Amino acid sequence: MSAPVGRFAPTPSGRMHLGNVFAGLIAWLSVKSRGGSMVLRMEDLDTQRTSPEFAEVLRKDLQWLGLTWDLETPPQSQRSAVYNRYFEKLRDLDLLYPCYCTRSQLHNVNAPHLSDGTYVYPGTCRHLTEEERQTFGRAPAWRVKVPDRIWTVDDHVQGIYTENLATDCGDFVVRRADGVYVYQLAVTVDDGEAGVTEVVRGMDLLSSAPRQMYLQELFGFSHPAYGHVPMLLATDGRRLSKRDKDMDLGYLQERVKPEALIGLLAYSAHLIDNLTPISPLELAKEFSWEKLRKEDICLDISPLLG
Ligand code: GLU
């Protein structure tokens, strides 16, 4: 088997928090423990929230942690012409239709909602006639039709996860009304073109995997392996987010050494038996997916801050 290819896909909208660091660490360990390579890609589709300055800080943060990459591919904000080609492929397959639903219509109580708050698109605009489409007088979003079929993700951490896109998701948007391509399409194209064989990221993205597997199949890419790692929680049980300043790298870099931080993450995730500083390179020697804790991780950084 050829060497695995993994990826870091950060969104440059602020400093990394420890949840991002943790997912990046596991992605790196999995690939590097098997002699593979890492691709870095800035996910800056949302140009309002992201910036090249943050991207530069993220690169420095990864370097500081010892999480190296072998290749950086162009940021998503520069790839709309490429995404366009794949969008046209969907059109050729007769799988696209324009959607004029407004935000409030989409959040209408009639639409079934899933446990995570997202809704199943009921196909409102799927069968509009050309005349009906003309009456809206505004640019539509574009949805891809999904088949009534079960997708199975065999996840390194979560085990078997299945979804029928028709009943659990509905036709989903691939291009917004303002012309911006959405995450699901961009990430599928980028991972596919970069030859990524393993996608490791936070558990919150597990339900995106079936949509991406569907697009991979349509675009002719092989399915990568998946590992959706546990979320990190603050000591009060909340999920870490970019708002937790004491958990972001800007704050932590001034107070702790990278090996101490990696050691705490590895120990909390059951990768090592004792709380001790360790480098990613050392950790890679003994990495295995079996050891990794499966439940959310409550992270107490106080031992590091002394
Ligand atoms: N850009 C996403 C993030 O920063 C990650 C997406 C992915 O790994 O597929 O959370």
Boltz pocket constraint, residues with backbone or C-beta under 6 A from the ligand:
constraints:
  - pocket:
      binder: B
      contacts: [[A, 9], [A, 10], [A, 11], [A, 43], [A, 187], [A, 200], [A, 201], [A, 205]]
      max_distance: 6.0
